Amino acid sequence: MTLLIVAGLSVAACAATPPAGTGSPAIPSPTLLPTPSVNTETPAVAYPGQAETPIDPTPAAYPIEPTHPSNTPSPISGGAEADTSSEVYAPIIGSDPPSTTPPTESPAETAEPAATAAQAIGARPTPISVVDFAAVGNDLAAQGKQLAYNKIGFHVTFLEDRDELDPYMQRLDKEGVPFFLKSVDNAEPLYKAQELMKQSGVPHTLVYRSTLYDVPDYSMDPVAAAEAYWELEKAIWPPELDPDRVWLETMNEPDKTRAEWLAQFSLRTAQLALRDGYRWAAFGWASGEPEPDDWESPAMLDLLRLIAANPDRLAIALHEYSYVAENIGHEYPYKIGRFMALFRVADEHGIPRPTVLITEWGWTYDHIPPEPLAMQDVAWAASLYGAFPEVLGAAIWNLGKLDGLLLPLNTQVQDLVDNMLAISLDSYFVAPAPPEQAPLNPELFPPPAR
């Protein structure tokens, strides 16, 4: 993997408002990571180049060394457990975290100090400084705020190299840090994550979808269609997955011109999912969809009320892409950030904000920006979603083969894995503590400037 120098980005800790638009899928890319700067008003993550404070002339070298060498057995398969030792520090609110490394690493695991950026590029990967999340969480609670982890994870299909994803999941699980993972047509990564979850109790967010039935039969009565479609989906649910731990997403980018039909269909499907003990996510709307007014039909409002009453069992699935590789904030918040339109409608109707799964996230279907810029974009999105506890996470498109092919995009996303591990361990974000809510003001989260 390409070695990176940490880029810089200061993050804000509130929220944004809605709008309207339309669209379809997009995609991610490889990148670099941060050494967090903890602040009482903003999530603690600083990416040099965007920060208002002077940049450390000797940033850490990324990506991080994988926890498991490719020849090390995975704990899931009964092999030796990974060595996940790392530096742990408690950021001091209002100042930068300490940069010194306590002698907790074995000599073989500790990188030589980088005197210059040029030397850092050629150095061995720098160990990750893991945030003391418990201490930070207690500190934020005293301020009437709550800790948010990085919610950006991966959308995976068929993996040609499990030595990337498995160590990533194992390390985060061992550190007690939840991750977001969606898999399509491949239950194996979710099964591994599920088994980790059973042992550790870490609340990872796991989502499965099959491509066999992307959309229902629109020619049928919506209630009858829901009952027929639900039986089809249950029949192909992987039996090794626990429906009490893994979300089922059934639809993929349905016809937005049929929003009222889909609302009636989804309301009945939600009732069936509750009856049968599944966690279910409705719609999977394309980026920029649906129109804000579509959330206000009678059946749609009934669906939102049912989801709000069952936030751990029912959710809305959205896709958020910029459709422009060079500009993650293109038409923000009409594409990325469009979840705020849904929350605005819920607020206006006195409905608690529904649980949201952003099951596809990124730039374009087959292209992503250069790696340093991609991670700046990820850090921005992590701060945006982190301010909203109802948004459980977002899945970067796409890690793995598509239609049997490993596209350049998929290889590029592989290069993000180590840096995604690092941002999840050495950074945190901030959300208001209930009953306070993040305001729906997009200006509080300006996208990275290009």
Backbone hydrogen bonds, N-H to C=O, Kabsch-Sander energy under -0.5 kcal/mol:
donor,donor_aa,acceptor,acceptor_aa,energy
4,L,62,Y,-9.9
6,V,60,A,-1.1
8,G,47,Y,-3.3
8,G,48,P,-9.9
11,V,43,P,-0.6
13,A,41,E,-0.6
21,G,288,G,-0.5
32,L,371,E,-0.9
35,T,46,A,-1.0
38,V,36,P,-0.6
38,V,95,S,-0.6
39,N,42,T,-0.8
45,V,43,P,-1.7
50,Q,47,Y,-1.8
51,A,47,Y,-0.6
62,Y,4,L,-3.6
62,Y,60,A,-0.5
72,T,69,P,-2.3
77,S,74,S,-0.8
78,G,75,P,-1.3
79,G,74,S,-2.2
83,D,67,T,-0.5
84,T,82,A,-0.9
87,E,128,I,-0.8
89,Y,130,V,-2.5
93,I,91,P,-0.6
95,S,92,I,-2.1
104,T,102,P,-2.9
105,E,102,P,-0.6
109,E,106,S,-1.8
110,T,106,S,-1.1
115,A,113,P,-0.7
120,A,116,T,-2.3
121,I,117,A,-1.8
122,G,118,A,-1.0
123,A,119,Q,-0.8
123,A,120,A,-0.7
126,T,61,A,-1.3
130,V,87,E,-3.5
130,V,128,I,-0.9
131,V,425,L,-2.7
132,D,89,Y,-2.3
133,F,131,V,-1.7
136,V,132,D,-2.4
137,G,133,F,-2.9
138,N,134,A,-2.1
139,D,135,A,-2.2
140,L,136,V,-2.8
141,A,137,G,-2.3
142,A,138,N,-1.6
143,Q,139,D,-0.5
143,Q,140,L,-1.3
144,G,141,A,-1.5
145,K,140,L,-2.4
146,Q,431,A,-3.2
148,A,429,F,-2.8
153,G,151,K,-0.5
153,G,394,A,-3.4
154,F,180,F,-1.4
155,H,396,I,-2.8
156,V,154,F,-0.6
156,V,182,K,-3.1
157,T,399,L,-1.7
158,F,401,K,-0.9
159,L,157,T,-0.7
164,E,161,D,-1.1
165,L,161,D,-0.6
166,D,162,R,-2.1
168,Y,164,E,-1.1
169,M,165,L,-2.4
170,Q,166,D,-2.6
171,R,167,P,-2.7
172,L,168,Y,-1.9
173,D,169,M,-2.5
174,K,170,Q,-2.3
175,E,171,R,-1.9
176,G,173,D,-1.3
177,V,172,L,-2.8
181,L,205,T,-2.6
182,K,154,F,-2.4
183,S,207,V,-2.6
184,V,156,V,-2.0
185,D,183,S,-0.5
185,D,209,R,-2.2
191,Y,187,A,-2.8
192,K,188,E,-2.3
193,A,189,P,-2.1
194,Q,190,L,-3.0
195,E,191,Y,-2.4
196,L,192,K,-1.9
197,M,193,A,-2.4
198,K,194,Q,-2.1
199,Q,195,E,-1.4
200,S,196,L,-2.6
201,G,197,M,-2.7
204,H,202,V,-2.3
205,T,179,F,-2.5
206,L,204,H,-0.6
206,L,245,R,-0.6
207,V,181,L,-2.3
208,Y,247,W,-2.8
209,R,183,S,-1.6
214,D,211,T,-0.5
218,Y,216,P,-1.0
220,M,217,D,-1.5
225,A,221,D,-3.0
226,A,222,P,-2.1
227,E,223,V,-2.0
228,A,224,A,-2.2
229,Y,225,A,-2.9
230,W,226,A,-2.5
231,E,227,E,-1.3
232,L,228,A,-1.7
233,E,229,Y,-2.4
234,K,230,W,-2.6
235,A,231,E,-1.7
236,I,232,L,-0.8
236,I,233,E,-0.7
237,W,234,K,-1.0
241,L,238,P,-1.8
245,R,242,D,-2.3
246,V,242,D,-2.4
247,W,206,L,-3.3
248,L,279,R,-3.1
249,E,208,Y,-2.7
249,E,247,W,-0.6
250,T,248,L,-0.5
250,T,281,A,-0.8
252,N,214,D,-1.9
253,E,284,G,-2.4
256,K,254,P,-0.6
258,R,255,D,-1.8
259,A,256,K,-1.0
262,L,258,R,-2.9
263,A,259,A,-2.0
264,Q,260,E,-2.1
265,F,261,W,-2.6
266,S,262,L,-2.9
267,L,263,A,-2.3
268,R,264,Q,-1.8
269,T,265,F,-2.2
270,A,266,S,-2.8
271,Q,267,L,-1.7
272,L,268,R,-2.0
273,A,269,T,-2.7
274,L,270,A,-2.2
275,R,271,Q,-2.1
276,D,272,L,-2.2
277,G,273,A,-0.7
277,G,274,L,-0.8
278,Y,273,A,-2.5
279,R,243,P,-0.7
279,R,246,V,-0.6
280,W,278,Y,-0.6
280,W,313,R,-2.6
281,A,248,L,-2.4
282,A,315,A,-2.8
284,G,282,A,-1.6
284,G,317,A,-1.5
285,W,317,A,-1.5
289,E,286,A,-1.8
294,D,291,E,-1.9
295,W,292,P,-1.5
296,E,293,D,-1.9
297,S,294,D,-0.8
301,L,297,S,-2.6
302,D,298,P,-2.0
303,L,299,A,-2.2
304,L,300,M,-2.6
305,R,301,L,-2.2
306,L,302,D,-2.1
307,I,303,L,-2.6
308,A,304,L,-2.6
309,A,305,R,-1.7
310,N,306,L,-0.7
310,N,307,I,-1.0
313,R,310,N,-1.7
314,L,310,N,-2.4
315,A,280,W,-1.7
316,I,355,T,-2.5
317,A,282,A,-3.1
318,L,357,L,-2.4
319,H,285,W,-1.4
320,E,360,E,-2.5
322,S,362,G,-1.6
323,Y,363,W,-2.4
327,N,324,V,-1.3
330,H,327,N,-1.6
332,Y,329,G,-2.4
334,Y,331,E,-3.2
335,K,336,I,-0.5
338,R,335,K,-1.8
340,M,337,G,-1.7
341,A,338,R,-1.8
342,L,338,R,-0.8
343,F,339,F,-2.0
344,R,340,M,-2.3
345,V,341,A,-1.8
346,A,342,L,-2.3
347,D,343,F,-2.7
348,E,344,R,-2.5
349,H,345,V,-1.6
350,G,347,D,-1.4
351,I,346,A,-2.9
356,V,390,E,-2.6
357,L,316,I,-2.6
358,I,393,G,-2.5
359,T,318,L,-1.3
359,T,357,L,-1.3
360,E,318,L,-0.8
361,W,395,A,-2.1
362,G,320,E,-1.6
363,W,27,I,-4.6
364,T,27,I,-0.7
364,T,367,H,-1.3
373,L,370,P,-0.6
374,A,370,P,-2.2
375,M,371,E,-1.8
376,Q,372,P,-1.3
377,D,373,L,-2.2
378,V,374,A,-2.1
379,A,375,M,-2.4
380,W,376,Q,-2.0
381,A,377,D,-2.4
382,A,378,V,-2.6
383,S,379,A,-1.8
384,L,380,W,-2.2
385,Y,381,A,-2.8
386,G,382,A,-1.8
387,A,383,S,-1.0
387,A,384,L,-0.7
388,F,385,Y,-1.6
391,V,388,F,-1.7
392,L,356,V,-2.4
392,L,390,E,-0.8
393,G,356,V,-0.6
394,A,151,K,-2.1
395,A,358,I,-2.0
396,I,153,G,-2.3
396,I,394,A,-0.6
397,W,361,W,-2.5
399,L,155,H,-3.3
400,G,398,N,-0.6
401,K,158,F,-2.9
402,L,405,L,-2.9
405,L,402,L,-2.0
407,L,405,L,-0.9
411,T,407,L,-1.8
412,Q,408,P,-2.3
413,V,409,L,-2.4
414,Q,410,N,-1.4
415,D,411,T,-1.0
415,D,412,Q,-0.6
416,L,413,V,-1.8
417,V,414,Q,-1.4
420,M,416,L,-2.8
421,L,417,V,-2.1
422,A,418,D,-2.0
423,I,419,N,-2.6
424,S,420,M,-1.4
425,L,421,L,-1.1
425,L,422,A,-0.6
426,D,422,A,-3.1
427,S,423,I,-0.6
428,Y,44,A,-1.3
429,F,148,A,-3.2
431,A,146,Q,-2.5
433,A,144,G,-1.5
436,E,433,A,-1.7
441,N,16,A,-0.6
441,N,439,P,-1.9
444,L,15,A,-0.6
444,L,441,N,-1.9
445,F,442,P,-2.0
